[in-house]
Amino acid sequence: MAETPQPLVVDELVVMMIDQLAAVAWQKMGLQPDMLTGQIDRNIEGAKLAIDAVAALMPLVEHKLDENDRREMHNLVRNLRLNFVEKSKEDDA
């Protein structure tokens, strides 16, 4: 028997968007291949925009997360920012 479709839960959608934007940030820092082309497509300005979007969306949902998921989300933003700083230095060198 097929399951009845459930209504969209916006909080879950925002978390999915955060995950997708974080994946794009890693890709644009050149740390992972592009999900569509399989190629490295480094774009540090694009990475910054994706990281900023993750950081902006996080406060909208973090109060609905359990402590472990909230900590993971904060760690994600911190790791993205630390890697961004390192990759930005490479462009300055």
KELO-833926 format. One record per residue (C-alpha): residue number from 1; residue in three letters; x, y, z. Coordinates in Angstrom, 2 decimals, padded with zeros to 5 digits, always signed. Layout:
BEGIN
[atom NUM; 'Ala'; [X; Y; Z]]
...
***
This chain:
BEGIN
[atom 1; 'Met'; [+000.00; +000.00; +000.00]]
[atom 2; 'Ala'; [+001.35; +003.44; -000.95]]
[atom 3; 'Glu'; [+002.00; +005.96; +001.79]]
[atom 4; 'Thr'; [-000.11; +009.07; +001.87]]
[atom 5; 'Pro'; [+002.01; +012.09; +000.94]]
[atom 6; 'Gln'; [+002.78; +014.29; +003.90]]
[atom 7; 'Pro'; [+002.63; +018.08; +003.79]]
[atom 8; 'Leu'; [+005.86; +019.97; +003.32]]
[atom 9; 'Val'; [+007.55; +020.83; +006.60]]
[atom 10; 'Val'; [+009.30; +024.15; +006.03]]
[atom 11; 'Asp'; [+011.83; +023.64; +008.86]]
[atom 12; 'Glu'; [+013.00; +020.43; +007.20]]
[atom 13; 'Leu'; [+013.23; +022.19; +003.85]]
[atom 14; 'Val'; [+015.44; +024.90; +005.36]]
[atom 15; 'Val'; [+017.75; +022.24; +006.86]]
[atom 16; 'Met'; [+017.95; +020.56; +003.44]]
[atom 17; 'Met'; [+018.81; +023.92; +001.89]]
[atom 18; 'Ile'; [+021.57; +024.41; +004.45]]
[atom 19; 'Asp'; [+023.00; +020.99; +003.59]]
[atom 20; 'Gln'; [+022.88; +021.75; -000.13]]
[atom 21; 'Leu'; [+024.45; +025.18; +000.27]]
[atom 22; 'Ala'; [+027.21; +023.70; +002.43]]
[atom 23; 'Ala'; [+027.92; +021.12; -000.29]]
[atom 24; 'Val'; [+028.12; +023.94; -002.85]]
[atom 25; 'Ala'; [+030.49; +025.88; -000.58]]
[atom 26; 'Trp'; [+032.87; +022.88; -000.35]]
[atom 27; 'Gln'; [+032.71; +022.53; -004.12]]
[atom 28; 'Lys'; [+033.34; +026.22; -004.80]]
[atom 29; 'Met'; [+036.33; +026.17; -002.44]]
[atom 30; 'Gly'; [+037.73; +023.48; -004.73]]
[atom 31; 'Leu'; [+037.62; +020.82; -002.02]]
[atom 32; 'Gln'; [+035.07; +018.60; -003.78]]
[atom 33; 'Pro'; [+034.18; +018.14; -007.43]]
[atom 34; 'Asp'; [+031.10; +019.88; -008.80]]
[atom 35; 'Met'; [+028.08; +017.61; -008.33]]
[atom 36; 'Leu'; [+026.89; +018.13; -011.91]]
[atom 37; 'Thr'; [+030.14; +018.07; -013.90]]
[atom 38; 'Gly'; [+032.41; +015.99; -011.69]]
[atom 39; 'Gln'; [+035.10; +018.65; -012.23]]
[atom 40; 'Ile'; [+036.76; +020.98; -009.75]]
[atom 41; 'Asp'; [+035.22; +024.42; -010.26]]
[atom 42; 'Arg'; [+036.88; +026.75; -007.79]]
[atom 43; 'Asn'; [+035.06; +030.03; -007.27]]
[atom 44; 'Ile'; [+035.96; +031.63; -003.95]]
[atom 45; 'Glu'; [+033.32; +034.37; -004.28]]
[atom 46; 'Gly'; [+030.65; +031.72; -004.87]]
[atom 47; 'Ala'; [+031.93; +029.82; -001.83]]
[atom 48; 'Lys'; [+031.62; +032.95; +000.31]]
[atom 49; 'Leu'; [+028.03; +033.52; -000.82]]
[atom 50; 'Ala'; [+027.10; +029.90; -000.05]]
[atom 51; 'Ile'; [+028.75; +030.08; +003.40]]
[atom 52; 'Asp'; [+027.04; +033.38; +004.19]]
[atom 53; 'Ala'; [+023.69; +031.86; +003.16]]
[atom 54; 'Val'; [+024.26; +028.84; +005.42]]
[atom 55; 'Ala'; [+025.09; +031.16; +008.33]]
[atom 56; 'Ala'; [+022.01; +033.30; +007.63]]
[atom 57; 'Leu'; [+019.62; +030.33; +007.46]]
[atom 58; 'Met'; [+020.96; +028.54; +010.52]]
[atom 59; 'Pro'; [+019.34; +030.81; +013.17]]
[atom 60; 'Leu'; [+015.96; +030.25; +011.55]]
[atom 61; 'Val'; [+015.95; +026.54; +012.44]]
[atom 62; 'Glu'; [+018.53; +025.91; +015.14]]
[atom 63; 'His'; [+016.01; +026.37; +017.98]]
[atom 64; 'Lys'; [+014.05; +023.42; +016.58]]
[atom 65; 'Leu'; [+017.06; +021.09; +016.52]]
[atom 66; 'Asp'; [+018.20; +018.83; +019.32]]
[atom 67; 'Glu'; [+021.48; +019.67; +021.05]]
[atom 68; 'Asn'; [+023.55; +017.26; +018.95]]
[atom 69; 'Asp'; [+022.19; +018.53; +015.61]]
[atom 70; 'Arg'; [+022.60; +022.13; +016.74]]
[atom 71; 'Arg'; [+026.24; +021.46; +017.67]]
[atom 72; 'Glu'; [+026.83; +019.77; +014.31]]
[atom 73; 'Met'; [+025.35; +022.74; +012.47]]
[atom 74; 'His'; [+027.57; +025.18; +014.38]]
[atom 75; 'Asn'; [+030.59; +022.97; +013.63]]
[atom 76; 'Leu'; [+029.63; +022.94; +009.96]]
[atom 77; 'Val'; [+029.58; +026.75; +009.78]]
[atom 78; 'Arg'; [+032.88; +026.98; +011.69]]
[atom 79; 'Asn'; [+034.56; +024.42; +009.42]]
[atom 80; 'Leu'; [+033.28; +026.14; +006.29]]
[atom 81; 'Arg'; [+034.61; +029.48; +007.50]]
[atom 82; 'Leu'; [+038.00; +028.08; +008.54]]
[atom 83; 'Asn'; [+038.45; +026.36; +005.19]]
[atom 84; 'Phe'; [+037.32; +029.50; +003.39]]
[atom 85; 'Val'; [+040.02; +031.54; +005.13]]
[atom 86; 'Glu'; [+042.67; +028.98; +004.14]]
[atom 87; 'Lys'; [+041.50; +028.85; +000.53]]
[atom 88; 'Ser'; [+041.30; +032.65; +000.36]]
[atom 89; 'Lys'; [+044.94; +032.85; +001.47]]
[atom 90; 'Glu'; [+045.89; +030.65; -001.47]]
[atom 91; 'Asp'; [+044.38; +033.23; -003.83]]
[atom 92; 'Asp'; [+046.35; +036.01; -002.10]]
[atom 93; 'Ala'; [+049.66; +034.14; -002.40]]
***
